[in-house]
Amino acid sequence: RVEIITSPSAKYNADGISGIINVILKRNSNSGLNLGVNTSVGTRRHGVGILGNYSFSSVNFRLNASKSSRKETNNQSIQRQFSNGNTESIFTPYEFDGNVYKIATGLDFYIKDKHEFSFGIDYTDDSHDYENKSNYFNVTDRDNYEFLRENSHFHYVTIFNANYRLKFDSDQHFLELDYNANSSNNNYPITDSEDDTLLFNQLLTEDFVLQSLALDYTFPVKDKLILATGISRNTQALESQSLFIPANDATISNEFEYDESLLGVYALGKFSLRKLNIQAGLRYEYFKSNSKNITQNSNTSQKFSNLFPSVHFSYTIKDGNTLNLGYSKRVSRPNFH
């Protein structure tokens, strides 16, 4: 199921004005070997995939692999008449051809109903080509000509996740350690030509790595009171380079590096009193970033420290109806782009 939390508690990172989406997965209880095949066919697209797991008493192995393809052509005709009387007509078909390959695998271990450990790796190759061949005609004071732009995007993503949970005497009493790493490599080559004469080549590369490490501890003090605390560290690093290579001129190069780190510490309490549930917490975050423009030899650094309080009330009326009131302080930080 999916929970949309518009006013998150202090447990979650404060970044994001709209809130967070919490995806809760079912526990797969199917034992032995389980396999499934899925396929899809649509207009100018198709896909096929296989997923399965092999599970026995304390170990579960899972595998998911898929391929999807998409091809499409969009034709567009443009006629222009400028204020000075000049004219220009363009027929510009746009062609797209792309494939997405995915493979994911992982292992889950369950030991004595107290220890849960899982890790997995997910790899995606999302590559596609664009071609835009524009024919210009009825151009004032110029012969008809053809302009061609060839553009590709090679996108490779590797995601690694490891999670460990130690259960104590109840489901509400546990220690959890979670680590995620996301590595993305992007290449965008572009070639422009006119009447089969090269105008320029352009290459943009963008590589970034996101990592997160979190430790959470939840423990019930009494039947009606639960306390939770935790610490997390998130890092992001980006390297970007662009090369503009004209056919008859010098190459223009730009290089940019960026890295940031975010340290968060929180504590919160949950208290129940008959039909009233109260949750209050406080989160501290320390953020720092450094931007480096290698081409211009310039640096920009930023540091912030912030406190983010949150408080939530929930009152059960009857027949499953509840009245909720919540407050949380959030922050909106810029993304890479």
N, C-alpha and C positions, 0 to 999 in steps of 0.2 A: 504494500500500500504506500501511498505518498502523502506526507504531511506538509502542508504549507504553513510555515511558522513566521508570521509577520512581525512578531515581537519576541525574538529569541532571548533566552536566558543568558546569564554571564558565562555559561559553559562554552558558548560558541564564539568564534572570532567576531569582532565588532564590525568588520568590513562588510558593507552591503546595506544600503538604505531600505530596500524592499523586504529584506528578511532572508530566510533560507528555505530550501526545499530538502526535506528529510525523506530519503527513499529507504523503506524497511522491507527487506527481502524475506521470503519464506525459508524456513529450514527444510532442506531436502532430506526426507526420511526414507527414500527409496533405496533399498539395499541391493547388493549384487551389481550386475552390469545393466546400465540403462542408456539407450541411444535414441536420438531423435533427429529427423531430417526435415528441413523446411525449405521451401522454394517460393519464389514470387515472380510474376510476370506482369509487366505493365507497359504502357506506351513508351517506347524507346528505352526501356530499362528491364533488367531481370536480375535475379539473385538466387543463390543457393547456399545452404549452410548445414553443418552437422554439429550437434552438441550431445554431450553424454557425460556420464560419471561411472566410476566403479567404487562402490562403497561396501565396507565390511565393518566389523564391530567398532574399531577405534580410528580408522583411516578412511578418508574419502579423496579420490583422485578425480579431477574434472578437466574437461577439454571442450573447447568451442572453436570452430573454424568456419569462415564464411567468405564468399566473394560476391560482390555486386558490381554491375556494369551499367553505364548510362551513356547513350549517344543521342544527340539532338542537333537539329539545324533550324535556325530561325532566319528567315529572309526579310529584309527591310529595304524599302525604297524611300528615298528622301529627295524632295525638290525644294531648292532654295532660291529666293529672289531677294536681292539686297536693295537697300534704299538708294544706292547709286545706279540701279538698273542691271547690275551684273547678275548672272544666273549660274546655277550649279545643280546637277542631278547626280545622285549616288545610289547605286544598288550594292548593298552590303550584307551578304550572307554570313552568319555567325555559326561556326561549327564547334561542338563540344564533344569530347570523347574521354571518358574516365573510368577507372576501375578502383575499387576499394577491397583490399585483402585484409582480413582480420584473423588472428589466432590468439587464443588465450588458454592458459593452463594453470593449474594450481593444486595444492594439497591441503587437506584439513586433518588435524589430529585432535582426538578427544580422549583424555586420560583421566580415568577414575572420577568422572563427573565433576572434576575440579579444574582441570587444565584444558584450555582450548587454544590451539595454535594453528594459524593458517597463513599461507603465503601464496602469491600468484603473480604471474607476469602476463601482460597483454601487449601485443604488437600489432600496429596498424600501418599499412602502406596505402595511402590515399593520394594517387597520382592521376593527373588529367592534363589534357592538351586543349588549347583554344586556337582557333584559326579564324581570322577576320580578313577576308579578301574583298576590298571595296573597289568597285569600278566607277570612276568619275567620268561623266560625259556632259555635253551641253555646258561646258565650262567657258565662261567669257575669256577671250584672248588666250586660250590655251587648248592644245590638243587633248583628246581623251587619254586617260592614264589609269593605271592600276596600282593601288596601295595595299600592301600585304603586311599584316601583323601576326606573327606566330608567337604564342605565349604558352608556357607550361608551368605546372606547379607540382613539385615532387615533395610530398609531405610524409614523414616517417615519425611515428609516435611509439614510444616504449613506456609502459607504466608498470611499476613494481609495487606490490603492497605486502606488508607483513603485519600480523595482528596476534597479540597474546592476551588472553584473559584468564585471571586466576579467581575462581569463585570460592567464597568462604562459606559460612554457615547458612546463607540465604541468597536468593536471587538479587536482593537489594544490596548485598555486601560483596564487592568485587574490586579488583585492581586490573586495569587495562592499559596496555602499551600498544601504540599503533604507529606505523611508519609508512609513508608514501613517497614515491619518487616518480616524476613525470618528465621524460626527456623528449623534446620535439626538435626535429631537423627539417628545415624548409629551404627549398631552392626555387627561385622564380626566374628562369631565363626568358628573355624577350628579344625578338629580332624584327626589325622594321625594314622593309624594302619597297622601292618604287620602280615599276616596270622592270623587275628582275635585277635591279641595281641596289646593292646593300646601302642602307642609310646609317644604321647603327645596331650594335648589340648591347644588351643590358642584362646584368646579372645581379640579383638580390639574394643574399643568403641570410637566414635568421635562425639561430639555434638558441633554445632556452631550456633550462632545467629548473623544475619546481620540486622542492622537498619539504616534507612536514613530518614532525615527530611530536607525539602527544602522549602524556601519561596522566591517567585519570583514576581517582580513588573515590568510591562511594561506600558509605557505611551507615547503617541505621543506629541511631542512638537509643531511641525508644520506638514503640509501635507507631507512634504518630509523628516522629521526627527523623528525617534523613538528611545527612550532611554529605556534601561532595566537594572535592577540591582537585586541582590539576594544574599542569604546566605544559606549554606547547612552544615549539619553535618552528617557524616557517621561513624558508629562504627561496629566493628567485634570482636567477642569473640569466642575462641575455647578452648574446654577441650578434651584431648585425653588420653586414658589409654590403655596399653597393658599388658596382662598376659600370660606368657608362663609357662605351667604346665606339666613338663615331668612326665612320669609314675613312675619313680624311682629316682626322684631328687627333689631339692627344687624349688619352684616357683620363677620365675623372673618377676618383675613388673617394669613398666616404666610409669610415669605420666608427662604430659606436659600441660601447660596452655599458652594461647596467647591472647592478646587483642590489638586493635589498634583503633585510632580515627583520623578522617580527617575533618578539618574545612576549608570550601571554601567560598570566597567572590568574586563577580565579578561585573563588569560594562561594558556595551557595547552600541554602538550607530549604527544606521542604517540610511544612508543618500542616497536619490535618486536624480539624476540630469539627467533628460531626459532619455537617454538609459543606463546610468551608475549608478550602485548601489554599494555603499561602506559600509562595515561593519567592525568596529574595536572595540576591547575589551581587557580588562586586567583582569586576574584572579589571586588571591592570595590563596595559600593553606598552611595550617600548619598541618603536619603529625607527629604523635607520636605512638610508639608501645612498648610493653613490652612482653618479652618471659620469661617463668619460667619453668625450668626443675626441678620438685619437687623431683625426685629420686636423682639427683645429687646436688640439692640445689644450682642451679646457675641461675642468671638473666642476661638478655640482654635487654637494652633499646636503642631506637633510636628516634631522633627528627630531622625534616627537615622543613624549610620554603622556598617556591619557588614562583616566579612570572611567569605567563604563558601568554604572549601576543598573540594576533591573529589579522589578518587583511585579508579581503576578498574583491575582486573586481569582479563584474559581468557586462558584457557589452552585450546588445542585438544587434545583427547584423541585421537580418531580418528573416521573415518566421519562427519564433520560435527558431532560432539558437542563442545560447549565447556563449560568451567566458568568462571563469572563471579563476581567479588566486587567490590562497589563501596561507596563511602562518599561522601555529599555532605551538606553542611549546608544546610537550607532555612529558610524563614520563612513564616508565614501572616499576611497583612495583611487587614484588613477591607475588604469591597467597599462600593459606594455604599449599598446598602440596609441 
